[in-house]
Amino acid sequence: SLPQQSLANVEELALRGRSLSLRPRSLVVLDNRVQRAYELRNKIRGWSFKNNNNDKDSVKYVASMIKEANQINLGFPELSILSKVHRNAEEWVDRANVALRSKISLHELETLVETGQKLPL
């Protein structure tokens, strides 16, 4: 599932909270959440850069970043891109598993392999 709140909105909320004379626990939790989102965003950007250099990572690695994003529950553009890549990869894996268990034509198999080679994973 995609996050419900945007990172930018939560950053703005945290900034307003820092102007308070008190530092409530909820602000600390919010700041930690924003920090985790920054770290994840940097990890995704690093993955994207690495990917542009034709280094491929596993679907499991991307899935772990998606899981982390779901725990943080904040959205940002890089996450949307990663989610789409992950969804496409999962769909391809599902199709490949069906192909392994069934009889498909050579053309269908070639198309499946070509699609898989285009995935950044």
Backbone as CSV, one residue per row, in Angstrom:
resi,resn,N_x,N_y,N_z,CA_x,CA_y,CA_z,C_x,C_y,C_z
1,SER,0.834,-1.193,0.000,0.000,0.000,0.000,0.872,1.248,0.000
2,LEU,0.388,2.268,-0.663,1.148,3.507,-0.731,0.879,4.365,0.500
3,PRO,1.874,5.114,0.926,1.718,5.975,2.099,0.591,6.994,1.931
4,GLN,0.006,7.391,3.043,-1.134,8.292,3.047,-0.718,9.763,3.128
5,GLN,0.370,10.075,3.793,0.790,11.452,3.999,2.053,11.729,3.209
6,SER,2.169,12.980,2.717,3.389,13.307,1.994,4.463,13.756,2.975
7,LEU,5.689,13.475,2.616,6.829,13.873,3.430,6.836,15.382,3.607
8,ALA,6.537,16.119,2.547,6.545,17.589,2.614,5.538,18.103,3.645
9,ASN,4.334,17.530,3.691,3.318,17.971,4.654,3.757,17.696,6.093
10,VAL,4.345,16.536,6.317,4.785,16.177,7.666,5.988,17.026,8.069
11,GLU,6.870,17.338,7.121,8.004,18.233,7.417,7.495,19.598,7.875
12,GLU,6.488,20.100,7.182,5.912,21.403,7.548,5.292,21.351,8.942
13,LEU,4.597,20.282,9.240,3.992,20.110,10.558,5.067,20.063,11.642
14,ALA,6.138,19.329,11.395,7.235,19.232,12.360,7.897,20.588,12.560
15,LEU,8.052,21.351,11.478,8.652,22.681,11.583,7.806,23.589,12.470
16,ARG,6.501,23.531,12.293,5.615,24.327,13.164,5.713,23.847,14.615
17,GLY,5.839,22.546,14.803,5.945,21.996,16.156,7.223,22.435,16.856
18,ARG,8.298,22.607,16.089,9.568,23.038,16.693,9.519,24.457,17.219
19,SER,8.556,25.239,16.739,8.437,26.620,17.215,7.741,26.693,18.575
20,LEU,7.223,25.579,19.048,6.582,25.546,20.364,7.641,25.645,21.457
21,SER,7.247,26.189,22.576,8.206,26.297,23.682,8.476,24.931,24.319
22,LEU,7.539,24.016,24.176,7.719,22.652,24.684,8.091,21.730,23.528
23,ARG,8.667,20.611,23.872,8.992,19.612,22.843,8.245,18.326,23.200
24,PRO,6.986,18.242,22.774,6.191,17.061,23.125,6.744,15.794,22.471
25,ARG,6.435,14.674,23.093,6.894,13.377,22.588,6.436,13.157,21.156
26,SER,5.243,13.615,20.829,4.726,13.427,19.469,5.608,14.130,18.433
27,LEU,6.208,15.256,18.814,7.110,15.960,17.905,8.393,15.153,17.703
28,VAL,8.884,14.555,18.760,10.082,13.716,18.664,9.804,12.535,17.730
29,VAL,8.649,11.918,17.889,8.268,10.795,17.033,8.156,11.256,15.583
30,LEU,7.552,12.413,15.380,7.402,12.962,14.042,8.763,13.262,13.410
31,ASP,9.652,13.883,14.176,11.005,14.169,13.685,11.741,12.875,13.311
32,ASN,11.601,11.845,14.133,12.237,10.554,13.837,11.692,9.945,12.550
33,ARG,10.397,10.077,12.374,9.749,9.547,11.175,10.247,10.274,9.925
34,VAL,10.356,11.592,10.015,10.869,12.386,8.894,12.314,11.994,8.601
35,GLN,13.123,11.800,9.652,14.518,11.409,9.466,14.618,10.048,8.774
36,ARG,13.784,9.117,9.189,13.776,7.791,8.543,13.387,7.909,7.070
37,ALA,12.445,8.820,6.777,12.035,9.028,5.384,13.187,9.600,4.560
38,TYR,13.940,10.553,5.139,15.126,11.098,4.445,16.124,9.986,4.149
39,GLU,16.373,9.145,5.134,17.326,8.043,4.960,16.860,7.089,3.867
40,LEU,15.568,6.783,3.871,15.028,5.896,2.841,15.115,6.568,1.474
41,ARG,14.786,7.850,1.413,14.865,8.569,0.143,16.287,8.533,-0.404
42,ASN,17.272,8.722,0.467,18.670,8.651,0.041,19.042,7.251,-0.437
43,LYS,18.513,6.241,0.246,18.775,4.851,-0.155,18.175,4.584,-1.535
44,ILE,16.964,5.096,-1.761,16.303,4.919,-3.059,17.076,5.659,-4.145
45,ARG,17.518,6.874,-3.841,18.301,7.632,-4.819,19.602,6.907,-5.142
46,GLY,20.248,6.337,-4.135,21.465,5.561,-4.365,21.185,4.339,-5.215
47,TRP,20.061,3.681,-4.958,19.669,2.524,-5.756,19.414,2.957,-7.193
48,SER,18.738,4.076,-7.372,18.429,4.571,-8.710,19.706,4.907,-9.480
49,PHE,20.668,5.552,-8.811,21.940,5.887,-9.448,22.678,4.608,-9.832
50,LYS,22.714,3.678,-8.908,23.383,2.401,-9.153,22.716,1.684,-10.322
51,ASN,21.382,1.761,-10.348,20.604,1.129,-11.399,20.922,1.748,-12.760
52,ASN,21.121,3.053,-12.790,21.460,3.730,-14.043,22.832,3.301,-14.552
53,ASN,23.640,2.754,-13.690,24.953,2.246,-14.083,24.900,0.756,-14.400
54,ASN,23.681,0.257,-14.609,23.428,-1.127,-15.017,23.791,-2.167,-13.963
55,ASP,23.888,-1.773,-12.706,24.021,-2.748,-11.623,22.596,-3.135,-11.234
56,LYS,22.345,-4.404,-11.117,20.981,-4.835,-10.808,20.911,-5.391,-9.392
57,ASP,19.852,-5.028,-8.707,19.594,-5.554,-7.370,18.437,-6.523,-7.439
58,SER,18.265,-7.252,-6.378,17.212,-8.251,-6.350,15.860,-7.628,-6.035
59,VAL,14.844,-8.355,-6.401,13.476,-7.948,-6.080,13.327,-7.882,-4.562
60,LYS,14.027,-8.759,-3.851,13.943,-8.774,-2.386,14.470,-7.471,-1.779
61,TYR,15.543,-6.929,-2.349,16.098,-5.671,-1.840,15.094,-4.528,-2.026
62,VAL,14.494,-4.467,-3.204,13.497,-3.429,-3.473,12.279,-3.641,-2.574
63,ALA,11.885,-4.890,-2.387,10.753,-5.193,-1.503,11.044,-4.749,-0.078
64,SER,12.302,-4.875,0.360,12.649,-4.443,1.717,12.516,-2.924,1.850
65,MET,12.855,-2.191,0.782,12.680,-0.737,0.832,11.198,-0.361,0.842
66,ILE,10.388,-1.107,0.099,8.940,-0.860,0.096,8.363,-1.143,1.484
67,LYS,8.819,-2.218,2.105,8.356,-2.556,3.457,8.716,-1.441,4.433
68,GLU,9.944,-0.950,4.332,10.381,0.153,5.195,9.521,1.393,4.956
69,ALA,9.205,1.667,3.701,8.354,2.818,3.365,6.963,2.664,3.969
70,ASN,6.435,1.462,3.938,5.117,1.223,4.526,5.124,1.441,6.029
71,GLN,6.250,1.125,6.673,6.360,1.359,8.109,6.439,2.852,8.420
72,ILE,7.165,3.592,7.595,7.302,5.041,7.795,5.992,5.745,7.450
73,ASN,5.328,5.244,6.392,4.028,5.752,5.965,4.062,7.225,5.561
74,LEU,5.081,7.604,4.784,5.172,8.942,4.203,5.490,8.797,2.725
75,GLY,4.853,9.605,1.909,5.078,9.520,0.477,5.997,10.605,-0.039
76,PHE,6.773,10.280,-1.075,7.626,11.233,-1.771,7.851,10.684,-3.170
77,PRO,8.216,11.536,-4.124,8.262,11.110,-5.528,9.120,9.869,-5.789
78,GLU,10.271,9.779,-5.175,11.145,8.628,-5.406,10.464,7.322,-5.010
79,LEU,9.655,7.382,-3.975,8.948,6.188,-3.512,7.899,5.746,-4.524
80,SER,7.236,6.695,-5.137,6.241,6.359,-6.165,6.889,5.609,-7.314
81,ILE,8.057,6.067,-7.732,8.792,5.412,-8.821,9.209,4.004,-8.399
82,LEU,9.764,3.907,-7.195,10.198,2.599,-6.699,9.018,1.635,-6.583
83,SER,7.883,2.128,-6.126,6.688,1.280,-5.993,6.256,0.732,-7.345
84,LYS,6.331,1.568,-8.368,5.959,1.119,-9.709,6.931,0.050,-10.206
85,VAL,8.219,0.267,-10.002,9.232,-0.720,-10.396,8.980,-2.043,-9.674
86,HIS,8.726,-1.952,-8.378,8.488,-3.157,-7.580,7.240,-3.901,-8.056
87,ARG,6.186,-3.160,-8.298,4.935,-3.771,-8.759,5.156,-4.477,-10.108
88,ASN,5.862,-3.817,-11.040,6.142,-4.433,-12.342,6.995,-5.693,-12.187
89,ALA,7.979,-5.636,-11.307,8.844,-6.799,-11.081,8.056,-7.961,-10.477
90,GLU,7.202,-7.662,-9.514,6.391,-8.711,-8.889,5.447,-9.351,-9.904
91,GLU,4.860,-8.522,-10.777,3.980,-9.060,-11.807,4.761,-9.971,-12.753
92,TRP,5.986,-9.550,-13.109,6.807,-10.357,-13.994,7.171,-11.688,-13.319
93,VAL,7.552,-11.644,-12.052,7.891,-12.868,-11.319,6.692,-13.806,-11.294
94,ASP,5.510,-13.266,-11.068,4.302,-14.096,-11.059,4.093,-14.761,-12.422
95,ARG,4.243,-13.979,-13.499,4.075,-14.542,-14.849,5.143,-15.607,-15.129
96,ALA,6.369,-15.343,-14.691,7.453,-16.307,-14.905,7.182,-17.602,-14.152
97,ASN,6.672,-17.496,-12.937,6.346,-18.706,-12.161,5.251,-19.524,-12.842
98,VAL,4.252,-18.842,-13.405,3.200,-19.546,-14.137,3.806,-20.227,-15.361
99,ALA,4.710,-19.522,-16.053,5.345,-20.091,-17.250,6.164,-21.327,-16.906
100,LEU,6.800,-21.326,-15.751,7.598,-22.481,-15.345,6.743,-23.725,-15.100
101,ARG,5.516,-23.489,-14.655,4.632,-24.605,-14.304,3.714,-25.037,-15.446
102,SER,3.734,-24.292,-16.539,2.794,-24.621,-17.617,3.513,-24.649,-18.964
103,LYS,2.806,-25.117,-19.946,3.358,-25.156,-21.297,2.966,-23.853,-21.994
104,ILE,3.983,-23.088,-22.391,3.710,-21.863,-23.134,4.513,-21.910,-24.428
105,SER,4.089,-21.099,-25.368,4.764,-21.102,-26.666,6.142,-20.470,-26.541
106,LEU,6.979,-20.770,-27.503,8.318,-20.198,-27.527,8.244,-18.683,-27.630
107,HIS,7.306,-18.182,-28.420,7.145,-16.733,-28.558,6.795,-16.088,-27.215
108,GLU,5.863,-16.706,-26.495,5.480,-16.176,-25.176,6.671,-16.194,-24.224
109,LEU,7.451,-17.254,-24.277,8.627,-17.369,-23.427,9.664,-16.307,-23.788
110,GLU,9.890,-16.104,-25.080,10.833,-15.068,-25.522,10.383,-13.687,-25.068
111,THR,9.086,-13.411,-25.200,8.537,-12.124,-24.765,8.730,-11.939,-23.263
112,LEU,8.498,-12.974,-22.501,8.665,-12.924,-21.062,10.127,-12.635,-20.694
113,VAL,11.049,-13.295,-21.360,12.483,-13.080,-21.088,12.876,-11.654,-21.473
114,GLU,12.418,-11.171,-22.607,12.725,-9.796,-23.024,12.202,-8.783,-22.022
115,THR,11.004,-8.987,-21.545,10.415,-8.091,-20.541,11.255,-8.116,-19.262
116,GLY,11.656,-9.300,-18.840,12.471,-9.434,-17.630,13.811,-8.756,-17.767
117,GLN,14.399,-8.811,-18.951,15.707,-8.177,-19.151,15.612,-6.663,-19.100
118,LYS,14.447,-6.105,-19.377,14.266,-4.654,-19.328,14.033,-4.130,-17.917
119,LEU,13.686,-5.029,-17.002,13.448,-4.606,-15.615,14.752,-4.185,-14.964
120,PRO,14.712,-3.163,-14.130,15.945,-2.706,-13.472,16.347,-3.559,-12.271
121,LEU,15.847,-4.764,-12.214,16.139,-5.661,-11.103,16.789,-6.923,-11.604
